[in-house]
């Protein structure tokens, strides 16, 4: 088996594209996402066109304009330039808003598929105008009735404080909430970054077949277990290299977080270790599933495509499950999704963030045991004729 591992590693070193891809792709993936999002925010700010139909409205037009520009937007006034949102102050606006017994109307035209942040800026700016106007009207009523009242309390009788808690019921912080979003991002990109393992495992066996060396290897005194495990060990080594690249990319992505979401995101060394363990468990599961399906179907190029489709489908289900499922509160029958390969690994990451450490360890352990079982099964029932002929 030692000689087989040396042989596999020699083949890998000859394929420099594979090595560079395993290192560079995960290394640049997360920073690239951050750069693209940051560039999109900086290079394409929201654009608003304000149409003013009466000069008397200028006070409120300037107030809205100042708010939008102060929050990174671009404002045109009475322009024909293309804009994400068009705001119309009609000629009767000033007359209505200055009368305590009238309601002023503003018309907003939102271009479908435009940046939603532009509409949000306009709505927030108009809310400021609404708030200031209501305060002025309350003060006017106070002076008329000669009664001491607090305009702000009348205007805002309710105050809401947002708190966070874990599924365990323990109180959580805002930073933990942001950390959970980072964990979801990791879960989404985790599987696609490991898909080269599918191609490596299948291609390493098919490559032996194409080079006419598979038959001699299977006919040699080496055991089927040594043959399979040699392929597996090289896959794990490549996975380890790729996981280091993922961690570096994760750190680089976190540096862009203040520019993307306005908040810094930090993660602990324990979380970094967990990501490496989950990554290696996923490599092991991917390799074991690739080998067992390849042995069952046979070693044809068409079967390799089927293997890729099956395993990729499981991986995509697991990746997107992190967006739509609350792993801290899964009940039957939705909890059956944990039986799908890779979903347990996504769940282990989310369990850790929620403080469910035992559940996180259990999910990883189940995946490791299932992977080892598949590998032992493949080595026991290796059918060389099926692998050679189909």
Order of alpha helices (4+ residues) and beta strands (2+ residues): alpha-alpha-beta-alpha-beta-beta-alpha-beta-alpha-alpha-beta-beta-alpha-alpha-alpha-alpha-alpha-alpha-alpha-alpha-alpha
